């Protein structure tokens, strides 16, 4: 099996993925209104045991 991650235009979302995206709770993360981002940040804090956490993905 090959998974092509070059672009979101190469791999199209399934009907289930589209439904999940349409029903997702969303908000502006700049203003702290996105519940998904807030949950991810809280989980990173919990996992790291630090008062705050920062995720910096890199391609190197």
Secondary structure, 3 states (H helix, E strand, C coil): CCCCCCCCCCCCCCHHHHHHHHHCCCCCHHHCCCHHHHHHHHHHHHHHCCCCCCCCCCCC
